[in-house]
Amino acid sequence: MLSLPALSRRFLALLPALLLLASSVVLAQPAAPTDTRNLLPVPTSVRWGTTTLKPKTTLRPLFQGNPDSITSAAVTRTLNRLGLNAPVKNQSANTLPLQISYGKIGRPELFDEERYSLRVTPSGVTIDAPTSLGVLRALATLEQLPQVVGRNVVLPEVDIQDQPRFAWRGLLIDAARHFMPVSVIKRNLDAMAATKLNVLHWHLSDDQGFRVESKTLPRLHQVSGQYYTHAQVREVLRYAAARGIRVLPEFDVPGHTIAWQSAYPQLASGDTLYKTVYQSWRLANVAMDPTKETTYELLDTLFGEMTALFPDPYFHIGGDENDGRQWRGNPRIMAFAKAKKMLKSDGKTLDKHALQTYFNRRVLTMLTKYNKQMVGWDEILGPGLPKNAVIQSWRGKKGLYDAAKAGNRAILSNGYYLDLYLSASNAYGTDPLPVDNPLSVTQQRLIMGGEATMWSEFADSVIIDSRIWPRAAAVAERLWSAREVTSTPDMYRRLAVVSRQLEGLGLQHRSAPEQLLRQLAGPTDVVPLRTLTQVLEPVKEYKRHFQGFTYTPSTPLNRLVDAAPAESDVARNFNCRVDSLMEAMSTAQARGSVFAMSASRRNAVTMRQQLQTWQANHSLLIPLLASSPTLTEYAPLSAALSAAAALGLERLALLEKQQQPDAEWQAEAIKQLDALNKPAGQTELVLLPAIRRLVELK
């Protein structure tokens, strides 16, 4: 590369962007499939046949040409997972060909095509793709095709044509606040491959830690204790590449850098010296000094090493949450800003954005020297920022659209923050380019895609899977499938299937919370504790920081809040039953007939049984709540569940008798439910809205 003429170097540097723009052109698409079976993300086009492969059929791979090692290994993995790998010897009449054809080895970092066709017929399976990346995506779809017919699991006849809507479909894993061992990263890469996510955004430095070995600046990793060696980084890179996934490293500057400054105090803007990494989750508002040449010399040394370690052409420099207070409080920095005309119109106040843009341009120059394209959070966007910087918007779609309007490529994360404990439907309803977006066609082509983000203040290596999955799969579908794929009930149906599939891949999103519950229950029966926990969720957004319990990076995440689901399937399913009940009543009223409970008898029986279980659960749980100091704080929620269930049973009984509730009873019941709606132990009882809707029925 270095020996090429300058013009050739510039062309190669722009090639990924040109290919991305070409892949983002909006083409006319067929109508979104309605028969989605267990496929997630939903493919572009699906035509189901009427037959299936015979039970106990095996498949023998037949490549057109010599396969590369990555594709060959991926085919073997898929066939082994499906139990369809034909033995080399004594192949039976039930052995059919798996014919695979692709044009070239795909390079995800160049946004090579991921398009593929997948056909299953009585004569075998065919995969055809322009690149090996398309083959990998086809294999992920193939693993979702098996269906149960009688006592057998078989492959159905189908013709699938598929391609992604967006080229950039990522998952951010924060390994800085809580260190994530290589095994955690690997199993999440497997889950990403299964759902066709293709960018691992590896957040590797923050106030609480610098997580990569540096041979040039060794104190950086030494102050943090836990870190990845260069060999481990390369191991993850190989594992990701084998699944068609890029790895984007992030080293956050100039803010979120206490770990940097504890190792190299000369980076500091303020007078406070940090001897260790930051021991709090509160925003520190500490930033590097952008006026010292020694700051850029150190960054150049570090980036020179890390850009060589990470081969992806993109490199994330963070740039978020620096409010400039340290800069404003430093007379020398203020003098620098005045000399550089970085003050606001009053001639006194620092224009923080101007000074940070100066910093960003210096960093961008370094990264350009190392043939990298800079990515940063939306705070870096401002007047004077070069057009080749990529903006990742976390504060809202405004930042996404402002970036595109300014001519910068952009990625959306706002709406996809998994650590906020919002529902899968919330993420599913967040589209980077909805129909009513304000961008021109040219500007729309600058929207590269999006990333789900998992910040790890409240997620360690044990429970992180349960905080990412299966909700991240909803983001994966939004970024892969057509805009018209919007059925939330169907998404949840398929999400449950994918959740089981991911468990088979080694994810611990189900097993780790269950193990924690058993530890909390001790020698007692875990069922009552599980019954309560299933209808709890951690408080939303960042309220957990302000719920009467102080966390530090060393605080064990082993309380009931950590075992509670990020989204309660039990509460959501009960809410769906209330919806069905309301729909039945509405239908009866529209027809002018008296509502008959027999029309929803099965639903009513299930609801009654569930409510009875919840009502009785508190008395079963009292001994454990009283004897366990770590569980006592959840007693109010247990009592609230019982009381709310009793009100639900009263209303259900009236419905079964076709009696209208007394207005006074109904008002008092709603008042009681509102009084019960109080968080405890950083959790909330998410069943209450559904029971309130039941009580309000008229």
Secondary structure, DSSP 8 states (H G I E B T S, - for coil): -TTS-HHHHHHHHHHHHHHHHHHT---------S--TT-SS--SEEEEEEEE--TT-EEEEEESS---HHHHHHHHHHHHHHT-B--SSS--TTEEEEEEEEEE---GGGT----EEEEEETTEEEEEEEEHHHHHHHHHHHTT--EEETTEEE-EEEEEEE--S-SEEEEEEE-SSS---HHHHHHHHHHHHHTT--EEEEEEEETTEE-B--SSSTHHHHTTS--B-HHHHHHHHHHHHTTT-EEEEEEEESBS-HHHHHH-GGGBSSS---SS----SS----BB-SS-HHHHHHHHHHHHHHHHH---SEEEEE--S--SHHHHT-HHHHHHHHHTT-B-TTSSSB-HHHHHHHHHHHHHHHHHHTT-EEEEEGGG--TT--TT-EEEE-S-HHHHHHHHHTT--EEE-TT-BGGGT--HHHHHT--SS-TT----HHHHTTEEEEEEEE--TT--TTTHHHHHTTHHHHHHHHHHS-TT---HHHHHHHHHHHHHHHHHTT--TTHHHHHHHHHHHTTS-SHHHHHHHTTEEE-STTGGGGSS----TTS---SHHHHS-SS-HHHHHHHHHHHHHHHHHHHHHHTT----GGGGHHHHHHHHHHHHHHHHHHHHHHHHHHH-TTTGGGHHHHHHHHHHHHHHHHHHHHHHTT----HHHHHHHHHHHHHH---BTTEEETTHHHHHHHHH--
